[in-house]
Amino acid sequence: YVDYSTESLIEMLKADNSQERTISAVILRDRMDKTAINPLCIALENEKSLYSRIAISEALSNMGEPAVPSLIKLLGKIGNNQETELPTKYFKKKSFPLVRDMAARTLVNLGKPATPYLITVLDYGNEFKAQQAIDALGGIAAKTDDKRALPVLIKAIDTHHDEKITFWKIVRSLSGFKNDNGVIKPLILVLRGDHDPPIIWEALRSLGQIKITTPEIVSIAESFTHDEHSEINIAAENTLNILKRCE
């Protein structure tokens, strides 16, 4: 198939055989022909096979910045596994949470070139789209140490204060900005506010993930170790354990 024209490979993205769709995406990834971006985005939106979807996502990631605007349009449109309510359990893994939206995940893999475009999404007025952009910004920060979105996310804490899911996602995204002192104050303010338990334990988790230890941070975390909510207790203990290793 490597000798197929780009046009033929694009047509293969519609093949009944998922292996052929995957092969097409892999070759288009290596060819990096920008004319394939829109067809790949259409394929990503419609693809049902896991391995084909991964291959298409990788192909788009490899296209770099030219693929970003088309992927931005797909935020929140692929699948229905994005979070629509606050979690009931504390997220215990050490890594940044897996971005569930396929377009956002592709943008995370694409990396730093996507950051300025994602920042503009926060002003669109579409709350669901903004949530996926926030996930992607946190994921890119965690993966590449790109901190350009931090001031915008901190500002969004105030502007999205009444949107629980969006607010929670912002707090979670701050965990991607490791070793950045600018994250500390916003998270402490969240912990001192009146918020639902998932937002509190997410703020505690983010406070640990940035891996900066100060007496104030330790004191705040300790104050939640005997909270009436068990998941907050777990988050506080985990954060303290991380902070002790960072001393």
ChimeraX attribute file (.defattr): number of C-alpha atoms within 10 A of each C-alpha:
attribute: neighborCount
match mode: 1-to-1
recipient: residues
	/A:1	10
	/A:2	13
	/A:3	8
	/A:4	12
	/A:5	11
	/A:6	19
	/A:7	10
	/A:8	12
	/A:9	23
	/A:10	22
	/A:11	13
	/A:12	20
	/A:13	25
	/A:14	17
	/A:15	14
	/A:16	9
	/A:17	10
	/A:18	19
	/A:19	15
	/A:20	17
	/A:21	25
	/A:22	22
	/A:23	19
	/A:24	28
	/A:25	28
	/A:26	20
	/A:27	18
	/A:28	28
	/A:29	23
	/A:30	13
	/A:31	15
	/A:32	17
	/A:33	12
	/A:34	15
	/A:35	12
	/A:36	21
	/A:37	24
	/A:38	15
	/A:39	15
	/A:40	27
	/A:41	21
	/A:42	16
	/A:43	20
	/A:44	24
	/A:45	18
	/A:46	13
	/A:47	21
	/A:48	12
	/A:49	12
	/A:50	11
	/A:51	14
	/A:52	23
	/A:53	22
	/A:54	18
	/A:55	22
	/A:56	31
	/A:57	26
	/A:58	21
	/A:59	28
	/A:60	32
	/A:61	25
	/A:62	19
	/A:63	20
	/A:64	18
	/A:65	17
	/A:66	15
	/A:67	24
	/A:68	25
	/A:69	12
	/A:70	16
	/A:71	25
	/A:72	19
	/A:73	13
	/A:74	19
	/A:75	23
	/A:76	21
	/A:77	14
	/A:78	17
	/A:79	14
	/A:80	10
	/A:81	10
	/A:82	16
	/A:83	15
	/A:84	12
	/A:85	10
	/A:86	15
	/A:87	14
	/A:88	9
	/A:89	13
	/A:90	18
	/A:91	17
	/A:92	11
	/A:93	8
	/A:94	11
	/A:95	13
	/A:96	21
	/A:97	16
	/A:98	10
	/A:99	20
	/A:100	18
	/A:101	24
	/A:102	24
	/A:103	30
	/A:104	29
	/A:105	23
	/A:106	25
	/A:107	32
	/A:108	26
	/A:109	21
	/A:110	23
	/A:111	23
	/A:112	20
	/A:113	17
	/A:114	26
	/A:115	24
	/A:116	13
	/A:117	14
	/A:118	25
	/A:119	20
	/A:120	12
	/A:121	20
	/A:122	21
	/A:123	11
	/A:124	10
	/A:125	9
	/A:126	10
	/A:127	16
	/A:128	18
	/A:129	20
	/A:130	22
	/A:131	26
	/A:132	27
	/A:133	30
	/A:134	29
	/A:135	27
	/A:136	30
	/A:137	33
	/A:138	30
	/A:139	29
	/A:140	29
	/A:141	25
	/A:142	22
	/A:143	17
	/A:144	14
	/A:145	17
	/A:146	19
	/A:147	18
	/A:148	15
	/A:149	19
	/A:150	22
	/A:151	11
	/A:152	12
	/A:153	24
	/A:154	18
	/A:155	12
	/A:156	17
	/A:157	20
	/A:158	10
	/A:159	11
	/A:160	17
	/A:161	13
	/A:162	10
	/A:163	12
	/A:164	17
	/A:165	20
	/A:166	24
	/A:167	21
	/A:168	25
	/A:169	24
	/A:170	27
	/A:171	29
	/A:172	25
	/A:173	26
	/A:174	34
	/A:175	29
	/A:176	29
	/A:177	28
	/A:178	19
	/A:179	15
	/A:180	16
	/A:181	11
	/A:182	13
	/A:183	23
	/A:184	20
	/A:185	13
	/A:186	17
	/A:187	25
	/A:188	18
	/A:189	11
	/A:190	17
	/A:191	20
	/A:192	11
	/A:193	10
	/A:194	10
	/A:195	12
	/A:196	11
	/A:197	18
	/A:198	20
	/A:199	25
	/A:200	25
	/A:201	28
	/A:202	29
	/A:203	30
	/A:204	31
	/A:205	31
	/A:206	25
	/A:207	34
	/A:208	28
	/A:209	24
	/A:210	21
	/A:211	21
	/A:212	19
	/A:213	19
	/A:214	11
	/A:215	8
	/A:216	11
	/A:217	21
	/A:218	18
	/A:219	11
	/A:220	17
	/A:221	25
	/A:222	16
	/A:223	12
	/A:224	21
	/A:225	20
	/A:226	13
	/A:227	13
	/A:228	9
	/A:229	13
	/A:230	16
	/A:231	20
	/A:232	26
	/A:233	21
	/A:234	22
	/A:235	26
	/A:236	29
	/A:237	20
	/A:238	20
	/A:239	25
	/A:240	24
	/A:241	12
	/A:242	20
	/A:243	21
	/A:244	13
	/A:245	9
	/A:246	11
	/A:247	9
